[in-house]
Amino acid sequence: MRTSTILFIFLLVMHLLTVLNTLLFGGNLNDLLFWFNSALFMAALAVFVYRRGIFDAKEAPTSEPAKKRK
């Protein structure tokens, strides 16, 4: 499954929780909803970082400093 699809699913679940809180519970689950949405966001961020391999890349080699013009 593509990374964008996984992130889109996380986004849909977050919006679904928000809509259910508003329609069914009258917005009374504020702190609980914030906690679940924060956890889903962190999971989405972890998936993105893992799939992109951001922290696996080696540092770019440092180039020699440019020579001064005379």
C-alpha positions as CSV (number, residue, x, y, z in Angstrom):
1,M,0.0,0.0,0.0
2,R,1.3,3.4,-0.9
3,T,2.4,5.8,1.8
4,S,-0.1,8.5,0.7
5,T,-3.0,5.9,1.0
6,I,-2.0,5.1,4.5
7,L,-1.8,8.7,5.5
8,F,-5.1,9.4,3.9
9,I,-6.7,6.6,5.9
10,F,-5.3,8.1,9.1
11,L,-6.8,11.4,8.1
12,L,-10.2,9.9,7.4
13,V,-10.3,8.2,10.8
14,M,-9.4,11.4,12.5
15,H,-12.2,13.3,10.7
16,L,-14.6,10.4,11.4
17,L,-13.9,10.6,15.1
18,T,-14.4,14.4,15.1
19,V,-17.8,14.1,13.2
20,L,-19.0,11.3,15.5
21,N,-18.1,13.4,18.5
22,T,-20.0,16.4,17.1
23,L,-23.1,14.6,15.9
24,L,-23.6,11.8,18.5
25,F,-22.1,13.2,21.6
26,G,-22.7,16.9,21.2
27,G,-18.9,17.7,21.4
28,N,-18.6,16.4,25.0
29,L,-15.6,14.2,24.3
30,N,-13.1,17.0,23.8
31,D,-10.1,15.7,25.7
32,L,-10.6,12.1,24.7
33,L,-11.0,13.1,21.1
34,F,-7.9,15.3,21.3
35,W,-5.9,12.3,22.7
36,F,-7.0,9.9,20.0
37,N,-6.4,12.4,17.2
38,S,-2.9,13.2,18.7
39,A,-2.2,9.5,18.8
40,L,-3.3,9.0,15.2
41,F,-1.2,12.0,14.1
42,M,1.9,10.5,15.8
43,A,1.2,7.1,14.1
44,A,0.8,8.8,10.7
45,L,4.1,10.7,11.3
46,A,5.8,7.5,12.3
47,V,4.6,5.8,9.2
48,F,5.7,8.7,7.0
49,V,9.2,8.8,8.6
50,Y,9.6,5.0,8.5
51,R,8.4,4.7,4.9
52,R,10.5,7.6,3.6
53,G,13.6,6.5,5.4
54,I,14.4,10.0,6.6
55,F,16.6,8.9,9.4
56,D,18.4,6.1,7.5
57,A,20.2,8.4,5.1
58,K,23.8,9.1,5.7
59,E,24.9,12.6,6.0
60,A,26.0,14.3,2.9
61,P,29.8,14.5,2.5
62,T,31.2,18.0,3.3
63,S,32.6,19.7,0.3
64,E,35.9,21.6,0.3
65,P,35.5,25.3,1.0
66,A,35.4,27.5,-2.1
67,K,38.7,29.1,-3.0
68,K,38.9,32.8,-2.7
69,R,39.2,34.8,-5.9
70,K,42.2,37.0,-6.3
